[in-house]
Amino acid sequence: MKVLIPSPLRSYTQNAWVNADGSTLAEVLDDLDRQFPGIRFRMVNEQERTRPHVRFFVRGEPVFELSTPLAASDSLLIVQALSGG
């Protein structure tokens, strides 16, 4: 599936769009981490929860659970909020 990588994480991928495999959000993130070591930890914490500043969208809908099923024809959009003062 096609995955849109947010700007703050493109230092891992060097591209805005990459391909990843998996039948759930967790599997896709694992495949991304296999291809781009360290990227998953920027999106998922040690307790296997998505980090508060990261959002995932599939078919225009937000996805909150890592166990959410995905189809190979889907596109995964990863959005990362930026904050500062």
Buried (B, 14 or more C-beta within 10 A) or exposed (E): BEBBBBEEBBEBBEEEEBEBBBEBBBBBBBBBBEBBEEBBEBBBEEEEEBEEBBBBBBEEEEBEEBEBEBEEEBBBBBEBEEEEE
